[in-house]
Amino acid sequence: MDYIYSSFIVLISFAIPILVKLLSHRKRLEKEKLLPPGTSGWPFIGQTLEFLAAGWNGHPEKFIFNHIKKYGSLIFRSHLAGSPTIVFCGPDANKFLFSNENKLVQSWWPDTINKIFPSSTQTSSHDETINLMKMLHSFLKPDALQGYIGFMDIIAQRHFVTHWDSKDQVTVFPLMKSYTFALACRLFINVEDHDHVAKLAGPFENVLRGIVSVPINVWGTNLNIAIKASKLIRKEILTIINKRKIDLAQGATSFTQDFLSHMLLTSDENGSFMKETDIADKIMALLIGGDTASSACSSIVKFLAQLPDIYEGVYKEQMEISNSKGPGELLTWDDVNKMKYSWSVACEAMRLAPPIQGTFREVMTDFVYEGFSITKGWKIYWSVNSTHKSAEYFLDPEKFDVSRFIGQVPQPYTFVPFGGGPRMCPGKEYARLQILVFMHNLVKRFRWEMVIPNEKLIVNPMFKPEKGLPIRLYPHSK
């Protein structure tokens, strides 16, 4: 009897783990059945190269629409930037993600970002992101930016005198990067000296190329070059921070001078201040983020060259403003708010060529969306082009049609170049100002034509002209 009992106990001890494992396996299989359709692609790299290649060829939307067609679903599974990823497409998905920010999903960046900005792995990046967004919204709100329009106009005028005037031909995209970077340096760290800006600009270009790249850190790769460049920039910004702290202590500068002073003097709800290394990384990220307007400005120049009737509308509006100004009088907030047609042109340019193609989120807790199981820890990628380039939301989506933004607004959650919800880009109003100030100073000086008539726009990592957009200039003064 004891033998039988002992044998039963041994059998049970073996059977229970096996049964638990089988039930767990069955549960996992049932859960996997609810995953969105898709594929993990190649080992390690997943579908990252395919995703990037679509942008390199000038059609980032093809990766999205090919998968939507293949799986018959606006939600599909992939493997991007080194992580299992669910791609969300369409306005309903946009609304869902934007409204559930910091509830079901939170901001997430690929591992390349963590390697370039190492402080993000050493602190609570989620809490810091929320605090940073609060500071940015406060610093970049329209009321606060009104006082910066004059210096934006001054920097734009200096830019054109230095790089455009007296030239027969220029290459637009590198000049746009120079313009937007100079503005960002002034706004965020109060650096205006041309040599100092140029010293920072070169390494920043290397950092930008490494942000959206294959996450392989070996010598010669874009990521490796970006990491080295970030160390140089961080060292330079820390020098600026140390000097600024001395100036603030001595009363030689003010709280509103730039965003760096704002960060140094603003504590969180617990009375704690950000570490200097964290501030340096956040400033780097902001300078990079400010660079997105270079993509929009370049696209606008391209479309205005190709569409003379649109150019005439912008020219008429801007000259009415220019003719109302006295000699040496700078642009004002009221002037910018009169540029309604020009902003409609800019919006249509950003619909066709959005500077940011989408961003990643991380799933905070298991949830079900459209019948699919979305698992905690997975990544979500939401796509701008899934609505911008869809005929369902924009009739004849490949056509430049400025009327889409005149006297009407697109269907909610379809035009999202700045994102939406709590994570909507806090620099939206800043981007609007720098784009319109640029357009004003450009069209009142020149007409132009493209040297390469059919030059296409490619994504790497933002939309940009494939050959830099060389143009011939025809000054109005002549």
C-alpha angles and dihedrals in degrees: 000000000000089000092053091047092049091048090050091051091049091048092050092048090056096038099051096059090045091049092047090049092050092048090047091049091049091049090049091050091050090050092048089053087064094052116110114264116267147092139267092223121203122359113275097350095054110181096328095115092048089049093049094042091059088059094044087056091052098252110090090161091067092074088054100042095042090057093044089053094043096051100028090230138108087215118060140162125244142147114245135166091002097306139092103259139192112209114215118201136181136034095285090055090047091052092048094051096042093049093047097049110140089007106069099356137028135192116283133179129201119261089259088070092052091052093048094042103033095176088073090071095048099055139041095281091184094057092040091051090054092049092046091050090052091052092046094049089052094047097041100041114126095254091054094045095054090083092055099057093087094055090045088057091047092051091047091051091049089048093054094044091051102039110019114026115090090016124120094198136017137178106237109202100058089045090052090052089051092050098047093042091052090052092048092049090053096045099043106031105009094241112150104152108115095221092049092050091048090051089059098039098069097055090042090060089055091049091051093054091052098050095076103034141109104291096240115127105199129125114291098016120123090246094052092048090048093052091052091047092049090056091055093049093045090054091051094048092048088055089053090047093052091049091047093052089055091049092049092049090051093045091243093131139029141240092248098044093102141326093274091063088045091055095045093052100040120087129192125248089279093054093251124139127215119261117254093243090051091050090050092053092046091050089050090052091049093050089052092046090052088059092071090083088066087068093050093046092050092050090050091053090050095049093045089053091052097042111051093176090057090047090054091054092051092044093051093050095046095046091053087057093043093050090052092060126089123231109296093000112146129223117273137202090262090053093053092048089057091060094089098136091045091052091049088055090049091050092052089049090052091048091056095037109021111191091221116045094198140300140242131252131189121226110242097189138004114276140159122238124181088345093305124120112236110195129215112258095027119120126239125207118197117200126220093195094056087079104020093059098035120112088209090071104022118038111230090001097195092058121094102235115167091185088078087078101035115097092343141062127225121254109287116276094011099095104053112149089139097039119234147244121037089335096054107136106272088207094064094108091042090052091050091053097048092046094049094044088052093048090050094052092043104050096041087059107036155022114203146181132212117256089208103042097196099036107151132218117242133185119242095161095313128026109279137157110272093230098028094263106269111201137184114235127221109188116214089225089069 
